[in-house]
Amino acid sequence: MDASMEELRSYFDNAADRWDIANHCKRENLKRIVALSGLCRGDTILDLACGTWVLTEYLLAVTPNVIGLDLSEKMITHAREKYAATTACFISGDFYAFAQKDFDVVIMQNAYTHFQDKEKLVLHLAKVLRPNGRVVVAHSIGRERLNAVHQRRATHFSVPLRTVEEEVKVFAEKFMIDFAADEVDFYAFSGTKR
């Protein structure tokens, strides 16, 4: 059974205070995710389902135009506290109601499995990206470990991550996927909008 938007928001609001401790990511994986984005100085990036903004310092090292969007107001509150002195912008809200467009890059780091309707997600990603804009879907741990963690803690709030070959098929109509990795400690795919 799919979680409602309110259930999902409540789940992540309740997890926000301990998020940074419970979700430690390897620096090399975070750098790898940013490298996959092809981000350039001056590009505008949407860090979708950004949580408490684990990627922010890496994104801001490349461009000042960083927007973080998360359903959880408490996650955004933590992000604002950590990065108040930067150019980053923080927004709490539903991605499907988010109207800003023409992003150069959208990154989803450790969030893809919480979007239960993948076809709807792909359509909205294509809508918010500029022509030839880039999408990066990444998890800083491997698929098997991620699925095991979600099986224990978040079954109602996530869908199992399939092989990268299976997941990229959902993106094929709207995106030209040019990178895919399904490794023991890293999972990602990326590509440009058709």
Wavefront OBJ file of the C-alpha trace (Angstrom):
o trace
v 0.000 0.000 0.000
v 1.353 3.417 -0.960
v 1.918 6.032 1.713
v -0.030 9.259 1.419
v 1.843 12.539 1.009
v 0.985 13.461 4.610
v 2.263 10.123 5.926
v 5.496 10.568 3.995
v 5.927 14.139 5.243
v 5.307 13.029 8.831
v 7.775 10.140 8.521
v 10.580 12.447 7.358
v 9.684 15.214 9.825
v 10.063 12.638 12.614
v 13.420 11.464 11.221
v 14.900 14.942 10.619
v 16.588 15.440 14.003
v 18.698 12.303 13.653
v 19.031 12.267 9.842
v 22.659 13.395 9.561
v 23.851 10.823 12.089
v 21.778 7.926 10.732
v 22.563 8.593 7.064
v 26.299 9.085 6.817
v 27.530 9.147 3.208
v 31.050 8.546 1.959
v 32.667 11.757 0.691
v 33.965 10.001 -2.416
v 30.424 8.886 -3.340
v 29.066 12.413 -2.863
v 31.830 13.820 -5.070
v 31.065 11.148 -7.646
v 27.394 12.129 -7.686
v 28.248 15.787 -8.287
v 30.694 14.801 -11.047
v 27.919 12.812 -12.775
v 25.816 15.966 -12.899
v 28.221 17.732 -15.262
v 27.448 20.849 -13.222
v 29.177 24.037 -14.416
v 29.685 27.428 -12.804
v 26.491 29.416 -13.189
v 24.230 26.383 -13.706
v 21.018 26.218 -11.701
v 20.517 22.948 -9.861
v 17.579 21.423 -8.040
v 18.564 19.094 -5.214
v 15.293 17.149 -5.122
v 14.236 15.583 -1.821
v 17.355 17.181 -0.400
v 16.778 16.235 3.226
v 19.182 18.122 5.479
v 21.387 18.877 2.458
v 24.188 16.373 2.524
v 25.299 17.415 -0.988
v 25.190 21.179 -0.482
v 28.851 21.912 0.201
v 29.819 19.949 -2.925
v 27.227 21.681 -5.108
v 28.071 25.161 -3.840
v 31.733 24.527 -4.623
v 30.692 24.530 -8.306
v 27.757 26.954 -8.563
v 25.991 29.426 -6.281
v 22.609 28.616 -7.862
v 21.474 25.725 -5.682
v 17.850 25.099 -4.726
v 16.934 22.359 -2.303
v 13.376 21.047 -2.255
v 12.039 18.622 0.311
v 8.575 17.560 1.399
v 9.632 17.753 5.062
v 9.633 21.208 6.643
v 11.800 19.882 9.484
v 14.440 18.639 7.028
v 14.447 22.080 5.401
v 14.734 23.761 8.813
v 17.899 21.768 9.531
v 19.276 22.609 6.089
v 18.607 26.321 6.597
v 20.413 26.243 9.938
v 23.464 24.532 8.457
v 23.742 26.676 5.313
v 22.273 30.036 6.365
v 25.370 31.961 5.255
v 25.299 30.654 1.667
v 23.497 31.468 -1.573
v 21.528 28.212 -1.410
v 17.735 28.462 -1.381
v 15.591 26.066 0.658
v 11.986 25.207 -0.143
v 9.608 22.852 1.610
v 6.921 21.430 -0.620
v 5.567 18.781 -2.929
v 7.652 18.302 -6.066
v 4.549 17.720 -8.184
v 3.215 21.161 -7.199
v 6.614 22.795 -7.784
v 6.331 25.205 -10.701
v 9.879 26.491 -11.195
v 11.405 25.335 -14.492
v 14.494 25.477 -16.672
v 16.921 23.819 -14.272
v 20.225 22.783 -15.793
v 20.483 19.801 -13.434
v 18.227 17.870 -11.065
v 19.881 15.532 -8.571
v 18.021 12.968 -6.472
v 20.442 11.582 -3.924
v 19.157 8.846 -1.600
v 15.547 9.736 -2.441
v 14.443 7.916 -5.599
v 12.884 4.949 -3.796
v 10.502 7.263 -1.926
v 8.843 8.357 -5.185
v 6.380 5.541 -5.660
v 4.940 6.511 -9.070
v 8.037 6.449 -11.286
v 6.240 7.400 -14.511
v 4.800 10.508 -12.861
v 8.243 11.353 -11.481
v 9.909 11.080 -14.895
v 7.295 13.332 -16.515
v 7.743 16.023 -13.870
v 11.536 15.805 -14.017
v 11.338 16.407 -17.758
v 8.976 19.330 -17.145
v 11.307 21.182 -14.722
v 14.510 20.669 -16.734
v 15.577 22.907 -19.600
v 16.157 21.287 -23.021
v 19.186 18.979 -22.715
v 19.034 19.390 -18.939
v 20.606 16.633 -16.888
v 19.144 14.287 -14.274
v 21.134 12.256 -11.751
v 19.519 9.532 -9.648
v 21.919 8.160 -7.047
v 22.151 6.229 -3.831
v 25.362 6.435 -1.882
v 25.031 2.786 -0.851
v 24.409 -0.265 -2.994
v 21.002 -1.567 -4.044
v 20.970 -4.702 -1.867
v 21.968 -2.824 1.274
v 19.487 -0.030 0.565
v 16.623 -2.476 0.043
v 17.541 -4.288 3.273
v 17.550 -1.010 5.242
v 14.191 0.022 3.811
v 12.741 -3.425 4.464
v 13.573 -2.960 8.161
v 12.694 0.723 8.567
v 10.650 2.184 5.733
v 8.691 -0.461 3.846
v 5.548 1.664 3.777
v 7.491 4.740 2.597
v 9.593 3.322 -0.212
v 9.560 0.915 -3.108
v 12.373 -1.592 -3.622
v 15.158 -0.425 -5.887
v 15.411 -2.633 -8.960
v 18.503 -3.294 -11.042
v 19.773 -0.202 -12.798
v 18.839 -1.736 -16.164
v 15.225 -2.041 -15.031
v 15.040 1.446 -13.527
v 16.483 3.249 -16.568
v 13.769 1.743 -18.795
v 11.268 4.023 -17.045
v 13.370 7.040 -18.075
v 14.029 5.982 -21.683
v 11.195 7.912 -23.330
v 12.154 11.279 -21.814
v 15.892 10.897 -21.119
v 18.998 9.680 -22.916
v 20.759 7.729 -20.162
v 24.539 7.834 -20.565
v 25.757 6.427 -17.246
v 24.591 3.561 -15.049
v 26.218 1.865 -12.047
v 24.831 -0.899 -9.837
v 27.779 -1.535 -7.517
v 28.122 -3.007 -4.040
v 28.432 0.433 -2.413
v 27.088 2.822 -5.068
v 24.027 2.981 -7.321
v 23.397 5.672 -9.908
v 22.220 6.547 -13.370
v 22.228 9.836 -15.210
v 21.417 11.328 -18.554
v 20.057 14.276 -20.505
v 16.524 15.279 -21.368
v 15.512 14.336 -24.912
l 1 2 3 4 5 6 7 8 9 10 11 12 13 14 15 16 17 18 19 20 21 22 23 24 25 26 27 28 29 30 31 32 33 34 35 36 37 38 39 40 41 42 43 44 45 46 47 48 49 50 51 52 53 54 55 56 57 58 59 60 61 62 63 64 65 66 67 68 69 70 71 72 73 74 75 76 77 78 79 80 81 82 83 84 85 86 87 88 89 90 91 92 93 94 95 96 97 98 99 100 101 102 103 104 105 106 107 108 109 110 111 112 113 114 115 116 117 118 119 120 121 122 123 124 125 126 127 128 129 130 131 132 133 134 135 136 137 138 139 140 141 142 143 144 145 146 147 148 149 150 151 152 153 154 155 156 157 158 159 160 161 162 163 164 165 166 167 168 169 170 171 172 173 174 175 176 177 178 179 180 181 182 183 184 185 186 187 188 189 190 191 192 193 194
